[in-house]
């Protein structure tokens, strides 16, 4: 593939890979206080909506992996982006609790079934055998840059539509301002669909039957390496989901207003491209598994410090420092945990099946994280609730360290032989 085409392909994967999640996640991550007020929601209710999203996403990962191994990424990604954008138009009508629950369930299908495994497979193919850390580091880092830029644009848009004195803001004014952000994100998602259609080549994967592909997905569930990688993603993704509440922490603990709380979260996102790409470079030279372990150790220390820090005097600088460390470590994890596919010697044609399977297990925090943390915050309003929140995250990161030790032990075995029977079964099915 020519260098320019290769560059444009990765740029498109990066752009689409982040934009598909603008509506279900950016609206709640960067603008959480505003969204809670505009929709008149509690943290518990929003957490339950994320659980609905997570359930539908979990159901979608399995078949999504099989589809990625069979059909062209261009069609799958484009359809996903168009369908997700349409959901934003409904969100802008300010539906009630039932409508929002259905919307998040819908997004759980549109952002995962046709999208996620196809994105992972396309990225792995782009990276080849020698640059998996770099490929996934660029994907995550580039996604982070896109997220930071679009979040900043959303914050500017929101700020321009709100009065200087936010104390005088009524809820209808807040709704109108937030509706503009929703429309902006919906338009960006639709633009990403057009870019994907015209840039990504239409290449259909020919090989196993659909029946065989689903059989592969079930078979890989019996592999300890798959479970170990899935457990890594569970712990890492909890850290990523933890970032969703940073704007609320800024408002309720650090005393910022809604706009400034959104700004600090948006600014923190600029750490993502640097952290993810750096992690990819380190992983290619050191090892993805060891890099993941080091990141979890950083998170244990950082979350523990945030759980006991008091936001006064010198304590405020400790908080800012540890917020930065936690953000960097989380994005480093996201930049390399799918590079474990190559380190675990997963056969290339099984990429979709394994990616779908580990995602099916690994992204279960979409189901349980929101309800748990929403109840933690609502049970203890203010600083105490957030301290309990960071203690919970520290406990999860500690489990992550233990999981990495397990993974590294498994990797000392002959990982290639782990996949022998899967390969043979697939060959038999195609004869």
Number of C-alpha atoms within 10 A of each C-alpha: 7 6 8 8 13 12 12 13 19 21 18 19 26 23 24 28 25 21 27 31 21 24 24 21 17 21 20 18 23 29 28 23 24 23 19 15 14 20 17 12 14 15 20 19 19 22 21 23 23 25 25 25 24 26 21 22 29 26 15 24 29 26 23 28 34 31 25 31 26 21 17 19 28 23 20 22 30 24 17 24 28 20 19 27 28 15 18 23 16 14 20 17 10 14 14 12 15 9 13 19 20 15 21 26 21 18 28 26 24 26 23 28 28 26 29 26 32 30 23 23 23 20 21 22 13 18 17 12 13 10 19 27 32 24 25 27 33 28 30 28 30 25 25 27 21 22 23 21 16 20 26 21 15 25 22 15 16 22 19 11 15 17 13 10 7 13 8 10 12 11 14 10 15 20 19 16 19 25 21 16 23 23 17 18 25 26 17 20 28 22 16 24 27 14 16 25 18 12 16 22 14 13 12 14 14 10 14 19 15 14 10 18 25 17 17 23 23 14 17 20 16 10 11 14 25 24 19 20 26 25 23 29 24 24 24 30 23 23 28 18 19 21 21 20 22 23 28 26 21 20 18 18 18 18 13 17 17 20 20 16 25 29 23 16 25 25 14 17 27 20 21 29 26 20 23 31 25 19 33 32 21 19 26 18 12 12 18 27 22 15 21 26 21 15 23 30 16 19 28 22 16 24 26 19 20 25 21 15 18 18 17 11 8 10 14 14 14 18 22 13 14 21 18 15 18 24 24 24 27 26 28 31 30 26 34 33 24 26 25 22 23 19 18 22 17 19 15 17 16 24 24 30 31 29 30 30 28 29 28 22 20 25 23 21 25 26 21 18 20 26 20 17 24 20 19 20 21 14 12 14 12 15 18 15 21 24 24 18 23 22 19 19 25 25 15 20 27 16 17 25 21 13 21 22 14 15 24 16 11 15 15 8 10 11 15 12 10 17 18 11 11 18 14 10 14 18 13 10 13 10 6
